[in-house]
């Protein structure tokens, strides 16, 4: 299981935030500071319990640190409070992503399909590309990797923004990894890392580093696998992404198992299990 990278919509063009606390929450999200985003989001929800934007931001922030139960609760409240189609399109995206992370494939596909329908109805090409990418993730999880690759390539063609191409490159790389073409997978992941480093997407770089480390492990290049996994773990810990940190422990467990260091492998697997259970 590789770390599939979602295409996040953080340009909330259609949603108005008249409250300073909600603006602060989204500003922290944009900076990748999920802990402060949660603090600001919780303040916003206390002050403006009927504002859909407050619940939306708090849900995204919880998702960013892997607290999926809290993320779902906040996002369902945002859905209940949202009345216009543009806002609903964004909420549906995040509900699909949360359900996907929780491995609830049916609900994930349901909400991603709803977001795709609205993006086409509203004529939002960027959001349409996002929805297609996220539907591709569902087919990937279902094991239909050829259909997933077709959807990823459709999404890439619709994406003109260079920053938005990085997560799609990541996901295309994972398909090639599943096909056993690790050289091509690493090639696509390096393209994604280059874009993320240039655009300042620290979280994206961390995710890509874990995936490229896993690709090197599968290719039996243990030196590069260790280098990228250690760096990816450090970045996930700094960001505070518990799901990403747990994933890093799992990958490191596989690495040391392959290197016949079973004691260290067991240590990492134990850390992974404990952290996954906690979230």
N, C-alpha and C positions, 0 to 999 in steps of 0.2 A: 504494500500500500504506500503510494507516494503522496507527497503533500501537494494536492491539487491547489492551484492558486486561482482565486476568484477574481473577476473583474469588478472592482468596487466603483460605485457611483458616489463620488464625494462632491460633485458640483450640483448642488441642490437648486437648480435654476428656477424651478417653478414654485418653490416653497418660500414663503415669506416669514422671516423671524424678526419680529418687532421687539423682542425682549432681549436685553443685554446678556442675561445668563444663558439663554439658548445660543446666542451668537458665540459666547465664550466656549460653550461645549463644542460647537462645530469648528471653531478655530483650533482648539486643542486636537480634535480629530484630524484636521488637515495637517497638523504638525506631527501626527503620529504619537501624541502623548495621551495614551488611552486612560491612564490613571487619573490625570487631571480632567479629562473629558468626562469620566464617570462622576467625579466630584461635582463638576459644573452641571452635569445632567441631572444629578440627584437634587441639587438645589433648584434647578429649573422646574422639575416635576413637582417639588413641594410648593413652589410659588405659583405655578401655572398648571395645575393638574388636568385641565381640559384642553391644553395646547398640544396638538399632535406632534409638533416639531420637537418639543421637550422629550416626549417618549421615544420618538424616532432616534434622536441623537443618543439618548441613554442606551437604547437597544444596540445601536452600532458600536458604541464604546464597550459595552459588555461583550459583544461578539469579538471585538478586537483582542480581548484578553482571554478568550476561550470560556467565558462564563455563559454557557448556552442557555441554561434555564432562565436566568435573569434576562438575557437578551430576548428570548422568545416572549416572556411575559410583557416586557416593555414594547416590543414590536406589535403584539396583538392589541395592546391598548392603543398604539398609534393607528392601527388599522381601524379600530372601532371609532376613533375620533375623526378620521379623515373622510372628507366628503367630495373633494374634486379629483378628477382623473389623473392629473399630473402628480399630485401628492401620492395617490394610491399606487401609481406605477412604481414610484421609488420604494414604498412600503412593501409591495409585492416582491421586488427584487430581494430585499433583505430577509423577508420571511422565507423565500426560496433558499437563500444561502444558509440560514440558520437550520432549516429542516435538512438540508443536504449535509451539513456538518454533523447533525444528529443521526445521519443515516436513515432518515425517514424519506425514502426516495419518492413515494407517491405524492406526499405533500409538497416536496421540493419541486417536482415536475409541474404540479398543479399551479403553484404560485409563479414559477418562472414562465409558464405558458400565459398566465394572466398578464404578467409584465410585458411579454412580447406582444400580445394583442394590443395593449394600450399604447406601447411605443409606436407601433405601426399606425394605429388610429390617429395619434397625435403628430405623427411625422417626425419623430425624434430618432435620427439615424444612430447617434452615439449610444443611446439607450437600447435601440434595437440590436446593435452589435453586442452589447452587454448581455442581453437576454439570450441571444443565440449561443454565446460562449457558455453561459451557465446551463443551458439545456444540453449542450455538448457534454458537460461534466456528468449529467445524469446518465446519458448513454454510455459514457466511460465506466461509471460505476456498475451499470447493468451488464458490462462485458462486451458491448457492441462497439469495439474500438474503431472500426472503419467508419461507422456512422458518426461517431464522436469526432474523428479527424475531419470529416466532411463539414460538420457544423463549425469546428474551430476555424477552418479555412474560410468559410463564409463570413464568420465574424471578423477575421483579419482583413478581408477585402472591404468590409464596411467601415473599418477603423482608420481614420486619417491621422488622428492624434498619435504621435510617436510614443508618448508615455503609456497610452492605452494598449499598445502592441506588446509590451513586455509580458503581462500575465498570459496573453494568448500564446506568445512564443513558448512560455513555460509549459503550458498545457499541451501544446503540440509536441514538445520535447518528451513529455511523459508518455504520449502515445508511441513515439518511436522507441522509447525505453521498453515498453511492453512488447513491442515487436522484436526486441533484442538488438536493435540498432543503437548501441550506446554512444557511438561516435557522433551520430547525427543528433541524439538527445543532448549531449554535452555542447555541441555546436549551437543549438537553439537556446540552451540555458545561458551560455556566455553572451549571446546577443541580448537576452533579457537583462542580465546583470549589468551590461554596459549601459543600457537605456536607464535602468533604475539608478545607477550611480550618477549618471549625468543629470537626472531630473530630481535627485535628492530623495528617492523613495527608499528609506532605510529599512523599513519593514519588508518591502519587496526583495531587497538584496538578501536579507536573512532567509526568506523562504526559498529563494533560488539557490542559495548556498547549500541548504540542506538537500535539495533535490539533486544538485550536481555532485554532492558528496555521495549520495546514494547511487547515482549513475556510475561513478568511479568504483564504488564497492562492487557493483554488479559486473563491472568490466575487469575486476580483480586488480585494480590499481589502488592498493591500500594506502599508499603514501598520500596521494591526492585526496582520497576519500577522507582520511583522518584530518587533513588540513582544512578542507571545506566544512566538514561536520563540526569540528571544534569552533571554527569561526561563526558558523550559523547558530550554534548553541549559545555562544556568548552574546550574540546580537539579540536572540529571542529573549534571553534573561534580562538584558538591558531594557528592551521594549516592554517586557511584562506580559508577553503572549504565552500563556500557560499551555495552550494546545500545541503551539509551535515548539515550546521547550520539551514537552512530553514526546513529541514526534522525533526531536533530535536525540533524546535518550534511546528511543526505540531503534533508530538508525545506527547509533553507536553500539547498541547491543548486538545488532546483526553483524556490524563490522568486526567486533572483537570475537564473536562466535566464529566468524570465518577465519580469523587469525589464530584460532585455537586457544584464546585466552578466555576460558569459560568463566573464571571467577569474575573478571571485569565485565564480561558480557552479562552475567547474572545481576551484577550491581546496577548496570544501566537499565536492564529490563525491569528490575524492581522499582527503580525511580520512575520509569515510564508508566507502569501499572498504577503506582500510588498517585501520580499526578493526573493521569486520565480519570481515575476514580474520583478524585477530588473535584473535578469539573463536570 
